[in-house]
Amino acid sequence: MQSKTETGKHERHSYRAKLLIDAWRLFHDNLIGRIGVCLLIVFGLMALLSYIPPHVDPMYHPMTGVDPEISYASPPSTRHWLGTDNIGRDILSQLLTGARVAFLVGISSAFISIVIGTLIGIVAAYWGKMLDGLLMRFADMVMVMPSLLVILLLSVLFGQLSIWTIVILIALFRWPAVARVIRSQTLSLKQRPFIDMARVAGASHLRIIFRHILPNVLPMALLYMTFRITSAIIVEAALSFLGFGDPNTVSWGMMLQWVWKTGHMFQAPYWLLPPGLCISFMTLSFYMMGRAMEEVLDPRLRRVRNAKHAAA
């Protein structure tokens, strides 16, 4: 016979599996979410294709590869499907590499900011009013700072920033909103009976935080991560377009900076439009996924959706 502990664990696993299945069903039924996933799959394939020949051929290298027969901005052809830039580099190779960089910047900076914001939000809510006040006032100070302007000033002072420096700076300015949301959730969870039961059972503070509180606030943190990815991609593109990005990294913002700096903004739409459209659609895809996830996680939005389906 199974012990009560094993039976309880089995019931909890079954309950969590049911919740995951229900959440996936709600997400799958959301048209916006499906469109967002499809767009992300397209950009994911683009990032993978940047590693596959012929785009690993020296002539197709996005930074140093130059077609020996072309030394000017040429329109699309069978040899270069999206044309070449002003020195004969393949625009398609740059575009595929830009997808890889966009994923790197967006996911890395969003993950770091979510980790910082989640930990600060939980600590602020869990350990007393004094620490809560100090951390939240610090979060308010960071939140009101114009992050793009501050990063631009740092670029002026220290020169062009590397891609990883940009990732870290974006993360350091994007955590306060997450911290405030996680704090409010933690304040509510602290009053729940299962937290009191854990304390009575002798659980340490760290166990209560990481075993009981963190799993309950993690879905909301992941929701905010999708929106943080969107803002990170836009900030990196803006920095690169203004000439403060990493000059050794090919990104969509850097492509826009090159087409503007060389005076081909209106003369070469085949060079201008692809990176601009990719930035727009990639940020849109993460935003659409976030909206769909919000409907899955927010009970009020679920009730509204169910009411609409019932009325239909």
Helices and strands as residue ranges (DSSP letters): H 4-29, H 31-49, G 58-60, H 91-126, H 129-144, H 147-158, H 163-173, H 176-190, H 193-200, H 205-207, I 208-213, H 214-241, H 252-261, H 269-297, H 299-311
